[in-house]
Amino acid sequence: MIDRNQARLRRARKTRVKIAELKSVRLSVHRTNSHIYAQVFSPCGTKVLAAASSLEPEVRKDLANGGNVAAATVIGKLIAERAKKAGVEQVAFDRSGFQYHGRVKALAEAAREAGLKF
């Protein structure tokens, strides 16, 4: 019997292999019940170029809850700003096996609005 996390990671593997093949910068999203995290990885996949999460003190003071769509939108804007500061315009979106819906979708759309292309 395979648990939920193993199933999610199995779903994520296909996307990650394809992104690695294309050698493009990857915007990876991870969500838990109480927080959402985003990281921008270099094309080789070894360096984190930018990161943002609902755990950061400056983000937390503005948000009552890190596990909702409002928090995801804030993190989407923040990761786009930080990625652009690091010189990244074009990324491949890695939803890490999570359904493109709700918080994951909100983060992606906020990052697009803030100027990231994917």
A tleap script that builds the chain and sets N, CA, C and O, in Angstrom:
source leaprc.protein.ff14SB
mol = sequence {
  NMET ILE ASP ARG ASN GLN ALA ARG LEU ARG
  ARG ALA ARG LYS THR ARG VAL LYS ILE ALA
  GLU LEU LYS SER VAL ARG LEU SER VAL HIE
  ARG THR ASN SER HIE ILE TYR ALA GLN VAL
  PHE SER PRO CYS GLY THR LYS VAL LEU ALA
  ALA ALA SER SER LEU GLU PRO GLU VAL ARG
  LYS ASP LEU ALA ASN GLY GLY ASN VAL ALA
  ALA ALA THR VAL ILE GLY LYS LEU ILE ALA
  GLU ARG ALA LYS LYS ALA GLY VAL GLU GLN
  VAL ALA PHE ASP ARG SER GLY PHE GLN TYR
  HIE GLY ARG VAL LYS ALA LEU ALA GLU ALA
  ALA ARG GLU ALA GLY LEU LYS CPHE
}
set mol.1.N position { 0.853 -1.201 0.000 }
set mol.1.CA position { 0.000 0.000 0.000 }
set mol.1.C position { 0.890 1.253 0.000 }
set mol.1.O position { 1.807 1.372 0.812 }
set mol.2.N position { 0.608 2.173 -0.911 }
set mol.2.CA position { 1.426 3.375 -1.062 }
set mol.2.C position { 0.698 4.578 -0.451 }
set mol.2.O position { -0.464 4.834 -0.767 }
set mol.3.N position { 1.384 5.306 0.416 }
set mol.3.CA position { 0.719 6.411 1.118 }
set mol.3.C position { 0.571 7.657 0.232 }
set mol.3.O position { 1.119 7.712 -0.869 }
set mol.4.N position { -0.166 8.644 0.720 }
set mol.4.CA position { -0.479 9.842 -0.062 }
set mol.4.C position { 0.762 10.602 -0.507 }
set mol.4.O position { 0.833 11.086 -1.636 }
set mol.5.N position { 1.742 10.703 0.393 }
set mol.5.CA position { 2.954 11.449 0.058 }
set mol.5.C position { 3.761 10.745 -1.021 }
set mol.5.O position { 4.289 11.388 -1.928 }
set mol.6.N position { 3.856 9.424 -0.922 }
set mol.6.CA position { 4.575 8.647 -1.939 }
set mol.6.C position { 3.891 8.802 -3.295 }
set mol.6.O position { 4.560 8.942 -4.319 }
set mol.7.N position { 2.570 8.777 -3.303 }
set mol.7.CA position { 1.808 8.923 -4.546 }
set mol.7.C position { 2.052 10.309 -5.146 }
set mol.7.O position { 2.208 10.446 -6.360 }
set mol.8.N position { 2.084 11.330 -4.297 }
set mol.8.CA position { 2.327 12.703 -4.758 }
set mol.8.C position { 3.727 12.828 -5.366 }
set mol.8.O position { 3.901 13.432 -6.424 }
set mol.9.N position { 4.716 12.254 -4.688 }
set mol.9.CA position { 6.084 12.311 -5.194 }
set mol.9.C position { 6.242 11.542 -6.505 }
set mol.9.O position { 7.031 11.926 -7.369 }
set mol.10.N position { 5.485 10.454 -6.642 }
set mol.10.CA position { 5.499 9.700 -7.900 }
set mol.10.C position { 4.938 10.567 -9.026 }
set mol.10.O position { 5.472 10.573 -10.135 }
set mol.11.N position { 3.855 11.302 -8.736 }
set mol.11.CA position { 3.269 12.207 -9.743 }
set mol.11.C position { 4.237 13.334 -10.102 }
set mol.11.O position { 4.296 13.769 -11.252 }
set mol.12.N position { 4.999 13.803 -9.103 }
set mol.12.CA position { 5.926 14.921 -9.307 }
set mol.12.C position { 7.133 14.518 -10.158 }
set mol.12.O position { 7.709 15.344 -10.867 }
set mol.13.N position { 7.503 13.247 -10.077 }
set mol.13.CA position { 8.721 12.779 -10.740 }
set mol.13.C position { 8.713 13.025 -12.245 }
set mol.13.O position { 9.721 13.444 -12.815 }
set mol.14.N position { 7.571 12.763 -12.889 }
set mol.14.CA position { 7.445 12.913 -14.332 }
set mol.14.C position { 7.764 14.347 -14.779 }
set mol.14.O position { 8.521 14.571 -15.724 }
set mol.15.N position { 7.159 15.306 -14.068 }
set mol.15.CA position { 7.359 16.719 -14.385 }
set mol.15.C position { 8.815 17.111 -14.185 }
set mol.15.O position { 9.399 17.798 -15.023 }
set mol.16.N position { 9.397 16.676 -13.079 }
set mol.16.CA position { 10.772 17.062 -12.759 }
set mol.16.C position { 11.766 16.509 -13.767 }
set mol.16.O position { 12.746 17.174 -14.103 }
set mol.17.N position { 11.520 15.303 -14.248 }
set mol.17.CA position { 12.398 14.707 -15.255 }
set mol.17.C position { 12.326 15.524 -16.539 }
set mol.17.O position { 13.352 15.806 -17.157 }
set mol.18.N position { 11.123 15.904 -16.938 }
set mol.18.CA position { 10.924 16.688 -18.155 }
set mol.18.C position { 11.605 18.058 -18.037 }
set mol.18.O position { 12.262 18.507 -18.976 }
set mol.19.N position { 11.446 18.719 -16.887 }
set mol.19.CA position { 12.055 20.039 -16.674 }
set mol.19.C position { 13.585 19.927 -16.701 }
set mol.19.O position { 14.261 20.798 -17.249 }
set mol.20.N position { 14.126 18.864 -16.114 }
set mol.20.CA position { 15.579 18.641 -16.096 }
set mol.20.C position { 16.095 18.425 -17.521 }
set mol.20.O position { 17.176 18.892 -17.879 }
set mol.21.N position { 15.299 17.707 -18.332 }
set mol.21.CA position { 15.631 17.443 -19.728 }
set mol.21.C position { 15.732 18.748 -20.511 }
set mol.21.O position { 16.643 18.933 -21.317 }
set mol.22.N position { 14.774 19.658 -20.261 }
set mol.22.CA position { 14.731 20.943 -20.963 }
set mol.22.C position { 15.780 21.923 -20.447 }
set mol.22.O position { 16.024 22.960 -21.063 }
set mol.23.N position { 16.405 21.587 -19.303 }
set mol.23.CA position { 17.404 22.448 -18.664 }
set mol.23.C position { 16.882 23.876 -18.456 }
set mol.23.O position { 17.545 24.853 -18.805 }
set mol.24.N position { 15.684 23.969 -17.882 }
set mol.24.CA position { 15.128 25.295 -17.612 }
set mol.24.C position { 15.070 25.547 -16.106 }
set mol.24.O position { 15.128 24.622 -15.297 }
set mol.25.N position { 14.956 26.814 -15.762 }
set mol.25.CA position { 14.851 27.212 -14.357 }
set mol.25.C position { 13.499 26.724 -13.845 }
set mol.25.O position { 12.496 26.823 -14.553 }
set mol.26.N position { 13.465 26.195 -12.617 }
set mol.26.CA position { 12.255 25.554 -12.099 }
set mol.26.C position { 11.703 26.302 -10.899 }
set mol.26.O position { 12.425 26.596 -9.946 }
set mol.27.N position { 10.406 26.608 -10.960 }
set mol.27.CA position { 9.701 27.194 -9.815 }
set mol.27.C position { 8.938 26.062 -9.148 }
set mol.27.O position { 7.933 25.579 -9.669 }
set mol.28.N position { 9.434 25.646 -7.985 }
set mol.28.CA position { 8.847 24.515 -7.275 }
set mol.28.C position { 7.978 25.003 -6.117 }
set mol.28.O position { 8.362 25.908 -5.377 }
set mol.29.N position { 6.810 24.395 -5.973 }
set mol.29.CA position { 5.866 24.783 -4.929 }
set mol.29.C position { 5.656 23.604 -3.984 }
set mol.29.O position { 5.539 22.460 -4.424 }
set mol.30.N position { 5.609 23.887 -2.695 }
set mol.30.CA position { 5.264 22.851 -1.713 }
set mol.30.C position { 4.219 23.435 -0.790 }
set mol.30.O position { 4.332 24.582 -0.359 }
set mol.31.N position { 3.186 22.638 -0.479 }
set mol.31.CA position { 2.181 23.154 0.450 }
set mol.31.C position { 1.933 22.149 1.558 }
set mol.31.O position { 1.967 20.937 1.349 }
set mol.32.N position { 1.682 22.689 2.741 }
set mol.32.CA position { 1.269 21.875 3.867 }
set mol.32.C position { -0.067 22.458 4.307 }
set mol.32.O position { -0.528 23.446 3.736 }
set mol.33.N position { -0.686 21.865 5.304 }
set mol.33.CA position { -1.970 22.397 5.756 }
set mol.33.C position { -1.853 23.817 6.288 }
set mol.33.O position { -2.781 24.614 6.149 }
set mol.34.N position { -0.714 24.136 6.898 }
set mol.34.CA position { -0.596 25.449 7.521 }
set mol.34.C position { 0.300 26.452 6.801 }
set mol.34.O position { 0.301 27.629 7.161 }
set mol.35.N position { 1.069 26.020 5.789 }
set mol.35.CA position { 1.971 26.947 5.097 }
set mol.35.C position { 2.135 26.598 3.630 }
set mol.35.O position { 1.767 25.508 3.191 }
set mol.36.N position { 2.701 27.553 2.865 }
set mol.36.CA position { 3.036 27.310 1.459 }
set mol.36.C position { 4.444 27.833 1.207 }
set mol.36.O position { 4.830 28.876 1.736 }
set mol.37.N position { 5.204 27.109 0.403 }
set mol.37.CA position { 6.604 27.422 0.147 }
set mol.37.C position { 6.840 27.442 -1.360 }
set mol.37.O position { 6.211 26.680 -2.094 }
set mol.38.N position { 7.746 28.312 -1.829 }
set mol.38.CA position { 8.113 28.346 -3.242 }
set mol.38.C position { 9.614 28.549 -3.344 }
set mol.38.O position { 10.201 29.334 -2.599 }
set mol.39.N position { 10.235 27.824 -4.288 }
set mol.39.CA position { 11.669 27.968 -4.515 }
set mol.39.C position { 11.934 27.996 -6.006 }
set mol.39.O position { 11.266 27.306 -6.777 }
set mol.40.N position { 12.915 28.799 -6.413 }
set mol.40.CA position { 13.349 28.839 -7.811 }
set mol.40.C position { 14.720 28.187 -7.867 }
set mol.40.O position { 15.669 28.651 -7.235 }
set mol.41.N position { 14.814 27.095 -8.637 }
set mol.41.CA position { 16.061 26.341 -8.750 }
set mol.41.C position { 16.771 26.661 -10.056 }
set mol.41.O position { 16.132 26.970 -11.062 }
set mol.42.N position { 18.098 26.585 -10.033 }
set mol.42.CA position { 18.911 26.792 -11.236 }
set mol.42.C position { 18.647 25.653 -12.228 }
set mol.42.O position { 18.131 24.608 -11.833 }
set mol.43.N position { 18.997 25.840 -13.520 }
set mol.43.CA position { 18.747 24.790 -14.518 }
set mol.43.C position { 19.351 23.431 -14.160 }
set mol.43.O position { 18.791 22.393 -14.514 }
set mol.44.N position { 20.513 23.431 -13.446 }
set mol.44.CA position { 21.117 22.152 -13.069 }
set mol.44.C position { 20.397 21.524 -11.871 }
set mol.44.O position { 20.593 20.345 -11.573 }
set mol.45.N position { 19.565 22.315 -11.189 }
set mol.45.CA position { 18.774 21.792 -10.078 }
set mol.45.C position { 19.502 21.734 -8.748 }
set mol.45.O position { 18.979 21.182 -7.780 }
set mol.46.N position { 20.710 22.299 -8.686 }
set mol.46.CA position { 21.481 22.204 -7.454 }
set mol.46.C position { 21.468 23.483 -6.624 }
set mol.46.O position { 21.675 23.431 -5.411 }
set mol.47.N position { 21.228 24.628 -7.256 }
set mol.47.CA position { 21.249 25.909 -6.550 }
set mol.47.C position { 19.853 26.496 -6.420 }
set mol.47.O position { 19.066 26.462 -7.365 }
set mol.48.N position { 19.552 27.031 -5.250 }
set mol.48.CA position { 18.291 27.755 -5.049 }
set mol.48.C position { 18.590 29.221 -5.342 }
set mol.48.O position { 19.396 29.849 -4.656 }
set mol.49.N position { 17.932 29.759 -6.371 }
set mol.49.CA position { 18.169 31.149 -6.784 }
set mol.49.C position { 17.310 32.118 -5.987 }
set mol.49.O position { 17.724 33.243 -5.707 }
set mol.50.N position { 16.104 31.672 -5.620 }
set mol.50.CA position { 15.188 32.512 -4.838 }
set mol.50.C position { 14.250 31.610 -4.054 }
set mol.50.O position { 13.939 30.498 -4.482 }
set mol.51.N position { 13.803 32.097 -2.905 }
set mol.51.CA position { 12.868 31.315 -2.096 }
set mol.51.C position { 11.937 32.250 -1.344 }
set mol.51.O position { 12.304 33.373 -0.996 }
set mol.52.N position { 10.720 31.763 -1.098 }
set mol.52.CA position { 9.754 32.524 -0.304 }
set mol.52.C position { 8.834 31.532 0.382 }
set mol.52.O position { 8.521 30.480 -0.176 }
set mol.53.N position { 8.400 31.863 1.594 }
set mol.53.CA position { 7.457 30.991 2.271 }
set mol.53.C position { 6.603 31.784 3.238 }
set mol.53.O position { 6.965 32.888 3.647 }
set mol.54.N position { 5.470 31.212 3.598 }
set mol.54.CA position { 4.555 31.873 4.529 }
set mol.54.C position { 5.062 31.776 5.976 }
set mol.54.O position { 4.392 32.218 6.909 }
set mol.55.N position { 6.245 31.195 6.145 }
set mol.55.CA position { 6.865 31.093 7.477 }
set mol.55.C position { 7.713 32.306 7.827 }
set mol.55.O position { 8.025 32.530 8.997 }
set mol.56.N position { 8.090 33.094 6.816 }
set mol.56.CA position { 8.976 34.245 7.042 }
set mol.56.C position { 8.319 35.288 7.941 }
set mol.56.O position { 7.144 35.606 7.762 }
set mol.57.N position { 9.068 35.821 8.904 }
set mol.57.CA position { 8.501 36.791 9.863 }
set mol.57.C position { 7.836 38.006 9.208 }
set mol.57.O position { 6.766 38.431 9.642 }
set mol.58.N position { 8.469 38.572 8.156 }
set mol.58.CA position { 7.876 39.759 7.519 }
set mol.58.C position { 6.582 39.430 6.768 }
set mol.58.O position { 5.739 40.307 6.579 }
set mol.59.N position { 6.421 38.185 6.345 }
set mol.59.CA position { 5.181 37.755 5.684 }
set mol.59.C position { 4.118 37.447 6.740 }
set mol.59.O position { 2.945 37.782 6.571 }
set mol.60.N position { 4.543 36.809 7.824 }
set mol.60.CA position { 3.603 36.384 8.868 }
set mol.60.C position { 2.901 37.540 9.565 }
set mol.60.O position { 1.756 37.409 9.996 }
set mol.61.N position { 3.600 38.690 9.677 }
set mol.61.CA position { 2.960 39.811 10.379 }
set mol.61.C position { 1.777 40.387 9.593 }
set mol.61.O position { 0.895 41.022 10.170 }
set mol.62.N position { 1.764 40.160 8.261 }
set mol.62.CA position { 0.655 40.641 7.420 }
set mol.62.C position { -0.470 39.620 7.297 }
set mol.62.O position { -1.601 39.977 6.965 }
set mol.63.N position { -0.165 38.345 7.564 }
set mol.63.CA position { -1.143 37.273 7.359 }
set mol.63.C position { -1.583 36.644 8.675 }
set mol.63.O position { -0.772 36.404 9.570 }
set mol.64.N position { -2.884 36.383 8.774 }
set mol.64.CA position { -3.400 35.701 9.959 }
set mol.64.C position { -3.130 34.201 9.846 }
set mol.64.O position { -2.876 33.528 10.844 }
set mol.65.N position { -3.189 33.685 8.607 }
set mol.65.CA position { -3.082 32.250 8.361 }
set mol.65.C position { -2.191 32.014 7.142 }
set mol.65.O position { -2.391 32.640 6.101 }
set mol.66.N position { -1.218 31.125 7.261 }
set mol.66.CA position { -0.314 30.840 6.141 }
set mol.66.C position { -0.837 29.766 5.210 }
set mol.66.O position { -0.227 29.501 4.175 }
set mol.67.N position { -1.946 29.146 5.551 }
set mol.67.CA position { -2.453 28.030 4.758 }
set mol.67.C position { -3.711 28.348 3.986 }
set mol.67.O position { -4.607 27.509 3.888 }
set mol.68.N position { -3.795 29.568 3.426 }
set mol.68.CA position { -4.973 29.894 2.627 }
set mol.68.C position { -4.586 30.562 1.307 }
set mol.68.O position { -3.408 30.820 1.062 }
set mol.69.N position { -5.575 30.842 0.463 }
set mol.69.CA position { -5.339 31.403 -0.869 }
set mol.69.C position { -4.690 32.783 -0.776 }
set mol.69.O position { -3.848 33.123 -1.607 }
set mol.70.N position { -5.068 33.580 0.221 }
set mol.70.CA position { -4.484 34.917 0.396 }
set mol.70.C position { -2.974 34.815 0.623 }
set mol.70.O position { -2.201 35.587 0.056 }
set mol.71.N position { -2.567 33.867 1.449 }
set mol.71.CA position { -1.141 33.656 1.729 }
set mol.71.C position { -0.426 33.205 0.456 }
set mol.71.O position { 0.680 33.664 0.173 }
set mol.72.N position { -1.044 32.320 -0.305 }
set mol.72.CA position { -0.448 31.809 -1.542 }
set mol.72.C position { -0.236 32.944 -2.542 }
set mol.72.O position { 0.774 32.974 -3.245 }
set mol.73.N position { -1.188 33.876 -2.606 }
set mol.73.CA position { -1.085 35.018 -3.515 }
set mol.73.C position { 0.100 35.904 -3.120 }
set mol.73.O position { 0.862 36.346 -3.980 }
set mol.74.N position { 0.251 36.158 -1.827 }
set mol.74.CA position { 1.363 36.975 -1.330 }
set mol.74.C position { 2.699 36.311 -1.664 }
set mol.74.O position { 3.632 36.978 -2.113 }
set mol.75.N position { 2.789 35.014 -1.446 }
set mol.75.CA position { 4.032 34.273 -1.714 }
set mol.75.C position { 4.324 34.249 -3.216 }
set mol.75.O position { 5.484 34.330 -3.619 }
set mol.76.N position { 3.291 34.139 -4.041 }
set mol.76.CA position { 3.459 34.181 -5.502 }
set mol.76.C position { 4.098 35.482 -5.954 }
set mol.76.O position { 5.028 35.475 -6.761 }
set mol.77.N position { 3.599 36.604 -5.434 }
set mol.77.CA position { 4.155 37.918 -5.781 }
set mol.77.C position { 5.600 38.038 -5.289 }
set mol.77.O position { 6.475 38.532 -5.999 }
set mol.78.N position { 5.825 37.576 -4.059 }
set mol.78.CA position { 7.145 37.672 -3.440 }
set mol.78.C position { 8.190 36.844 -4.192 }
set mol.78.O position { 9.308 37.311 -4.411 }
set mol.79.N position { 7.833 35.620 -4.589 }
set mol.79.CA position { 8.790 34.754 -5.296 }
set mol.79.C position { 9.103 35.339 -6.672 }
set mol.79.O position { 10.234 35.230 -7.144 }
set mol.80.N position { 8.115 35.958 -7.319 }
set mol.80.CA position { 8.352 36.578 -8.624 }
set mol.80.C position { 9.321 37.751 -8.495 }
set mol.80.O position { 10.235 37.898 -9.307 }
set mol.81.N position { 9.120 38.586 -7.473 }
set mol.81.CA position { 10.021 39.726 -7.237 }
set mol.81.C position { 11.446 39.254 -6.985 }
set mol.81.O position { 12.397 39.793 -7.551 }
set mol.82.N position { 11.588 38.239 -6.127 }
set mol.82.CA position { 12.920 37.733 -5.781 }
set mol.82.C position { 13.594 37.044 -6.965 }
set mol.82.O position { 14.810 37.138 -7.130 }
set mol.83.N position { 12.814 36.358 -7.779 }
set mol.83.CA position { 13.368 35.689 -8.961 }
set mol.83.C position { 13.871 36.732 -9.961 }
set mol.83.O position { 14.946 36.580 -10.542 }
set mol.84.N position { 13.081 37.794 -10.154 }
set mol.84.CA position { 13.490 38.854 -11.079 }
set mol.84.C position { 14.751 39.555 -10.583 }
set mol.84.O position { 15.611 39.936 -11.377 }
set mol.85.N position { 14.856 39.722 -9.262 }
set mol.85.CA position { 16.047 40.327 -8.659 }
set mol.85.C position { 17.272 39.441 -8.929 }
set mol.85.O position { 18.385 39.943 -9.088 }
set mol.86.N position { 17.055 38.124 -8.980 }
set mol.86.CA position { 18.141 37.173 -9.243 }
set mol.86.C position { 18.402 37.025 -10.745 }
set mol.86.O position { 19.276 36.259 -11.152 }
set mol.87.N position { 17.639 37.763 -11.574 }
set mol.87.CA position { 17.846 37.746 -13.019 }
set mol.87.C position { 17.102 36.644 -13.747 }
set mol.87.O position { 17.515 36.225 -14.828 }
set mol.88.N position { 16.004 36.167 -13.162 }
set mol.88.CA position { 15.232 35.096 -13.790 }
set mol.88.C position { 13.885 35.652 -14.270 }
set mol.88.O position { 13.138 36.250 -13.495 }
set mol.89.N position { 13.587 35.445 -15.556 }
set mol.89.CA position { 12.313 35.903 -16.122 }
set mol.89.C position { 11.420 34.716 -16.486 }
set mol.89.O position { 10.207 34.735 -16.277 }
set mol.90.N position { 12.064 33.678 -17.041 }
set mol.90.CA position { 11.346 32.516 -17.566 }
set mol.90.C position { 11.574 31.314 -16.645 }
set mol.90.O position { 12.718 30.975 -16.340 }
set mol.91.N position { 10.487 30.667 -16.200 }
set mol.91.CA position { 10.611 29.480 -15.357 }
set mol.91.C position { 9.685 28.371 -15.855 }
set mol.91.O position { 8.769 28.612 -16.641 }
set mol.92.N position { 9.942 27.162 -15.383 }
set mol.92.CA position { 9.032 26.038 -15.610 }
set mol.92.C position { 8.336 25.801 -14.274 }
set mol.92.O position { 8.997 25.727 -13.238 }
set mol.93.N position { 7.024 25.683 -14.287 }
set mol.93.CA position { 6.274 25.532 -13.038 }
set mol.93.C position { 6.216 24.073 -12.626 }
set mol.93.O position { 5.761 23.218 -13.386 }
set mol.94.N position { 6.683 23.795 -11.411 }
set mol.94.CA position { 6.667 22.441 -10.851 }
set mol.94.C position { 5.700 22.445 -9.672 }
set mol.94.O position { 6.002 22.993 -8.612 }
set mol.95.N position { 4.537 21.831 -9.864 }
set mol.95.CA position { 3.528 21.852 -8.800 }
set mol.95.C position { 3.741 20.724 -7.789 }
set mol.95.O position { 2.928 20.536 -6.884 }
set mol.96.N position { 4.822 19.985 -7.943 }
set mol.96.CA position { 5.239 18.945 -6.991 }
set mol.96.C position { 4.178 17.875 -6.745 }
set mol.96.O position { 4.065 17.359 -5.633 }
set mol.97.N position { 3.416 17.547 -7.752 }
set mol.97.CA position { 2.409 16.498 -7.622 }
set mol.97.C position { 1.112 16.959 -6.987 }
set mol.97.O position { 0.183 16.167 -6.833 }
set mol.98.N position { 1.034 18.244 -6.612 }
set mol.98.CA position { -0.204 18.781 -6.052 }
set mol.98.C position { -1.119 19.171 -7.208 }
set mol.98.O position { -0.650 19.545 -8.283 }
set mol.99.N position { -2.426 19.080 -6.979 }
set mol.99.CA position { -3.399 19.448 -8.002 }
set mol.99.C position { -3.299 20.944 -8.291 }
set mol.99.O position { -3.163 21.747 -7.368 }
set mol.100.N position { -3.366 21.324 -9.578 }
set mol.100.CA position { -3.314 22.749 -9.950 }
set mol.100.C position { -4.688 23.331 -9.666 }
set mol.100.O position { -5.561 23.373 -10.534 }
set mol.101.N position { -4.857 23.780 -8.429 }
set mol.101.CA position { -6.177 24.149 -7.930 }
set mol.101.C position { -5.978 24.859 -6.607 }
set mol.101.O position { -5.031 24.550 -5.884 }
set mol.102.N position { -6.829 25.783 -6.277 }
set mol.102.CA position { -6.766 26.413 -4.959 }
set mol.102.C position { -5.495 27.195 -4.725 }
set mol.102.O position { -5.178 28.117 -5.477 }
set mol.103.N position { -4.757 26.826 -3.674 }
set mol.103.CA position { -3.560 27.571 -3.272 }
set mol.103.C position { -2.440 27.498 -4.296 }
set mol.103.O position { -1.752 28.492 -4.528 }
set mol.104.N position { -2.242 26.332 -4.915 }
set mol.104.CA position { -1.180 26.177 -5.914 }
set mol.104.C position { -1.479 27.066 -7.120 }
set mol.104.O position { -0.585 27.718 -7.660 }
set mol.105.N position { -2.739 27.085 -7.535 }
set mol.105.CA position { -3.171 27.914 -8.666 }
set mol.105.C position { -3.033 29.399 -8.326 }
set mol.105.O position { -2.584 30.185 -9.159 }
set mol.106.N position { -3.415 29.784 -7.111 }
set mol.106.CA position { -3.331 31.181 -6.669 }
set mol.106.C position { -1.879 31.660 -6.688 }
set mol.106.O position { -1.603 32.777 -7.125 }
set mol.107.N position { -0.954 30.825 -6.219 }
set mol.107.CA position { 0.458 31.178 -6.218 }
set mol.107.C position { 0.959 31.364 -7.652 }
set mol.107.O position { 1.662 32.331 -7.946 }
set mol.108.N position { 0.599 30.442 -8.537 }
set mol.108.CA position { 1.042 30.509 -9.930 }
set mol.108.C position { 0.526 31.771 -10.618 }
set mol.108.O position { 1.276 32.458 -11.313 }
set mol.109.N position { -0.753 32.072 -10.422 }
set mol.109.CA position { -1.341 33.243 -11.077 }
set mol.109.C position { -0.753 34.539 -10.544 }
set mol.109.O position { -0.550 35.483 -11.308 }
set mol.110.N position { -0.475 34.603 -9.239 }
set mol.110.CA position { 0.137 35.796 -8.639 }
set mol.110.C position { 1.558 35.989 -9.181 }
set mol.110.O position { 1.976 37.119 -9.431 }
set mol.111.N position { 2.301 34.891 -9.361 }
set mol.111.CA position { 3.657 34.981 -9.889 }
set mol.111.C position { 3.639 35.454 -11.347 }
set mol.111.O position { 4.497 36.229 -11.770 }
set mol.112.N position { 2.646 34.976 -12.108 }
set mol.112.CA position { 2.502 35.429 -13.499 }
set mol.112.C position { 2.195 36.915 -13.561 }
set mol.112.O position { 2.789 37.645 -14.355 }
set mol.113.N position { 1.267 37.363 -12.722 }
set mol.113.CA position { 0.883 38.791 -12.692 }
set mol.113.C position { 2.065 39.671 -12.310 }
set mol.113.O position { 2.189 40.795 -12.795 }
set mol.114.N position { 2.938 39.159 -11.436 }
set mol.114.CA position { 4.102 39.922 -10.989 }
set mol.114.C position { 5.239 39.885 -12.002 }
set mol.114.O position { 6.299 40.465 -11.763 }
set mol.115.N position { 5.031 39.212 -13.128 }
set mol.115.CA position { 5.999 39.289 -14.232 }
set mol.115.C position { 6.827 38.057 -14.541 }
set mol.115.O position { 7.695 38.118 -15.412 }
set mol.116.N position { 6.593 36.932 -13.860 }
set mol.116.CA position { 7.304 35.701 -14.219 }
set mol.116.C position { 6.591 35.055 -15.406 }
set mol.116.O position { 5.362 35.049 -15.475 }
set mol.117.N position { 7.365 34.516 -16.330 }
set mol.117.CA position { 6.756 33.871 -17.505 }
set mol.117.C position { 6.869 32.348 -17.390 }
set mol.117.O position { 7.964 31.815 -17.215 }
set mol.118.N position { 5.738 31.658 -17.488 }
set mol.118.CA position { 5.705 30.182 -17.536 }
set mol.118.C position { 4.382 29.699 -18.066 }
set mol.118.O position { 4.166 28.493 -18.180 }
savepdb mol mol.pdb
quit
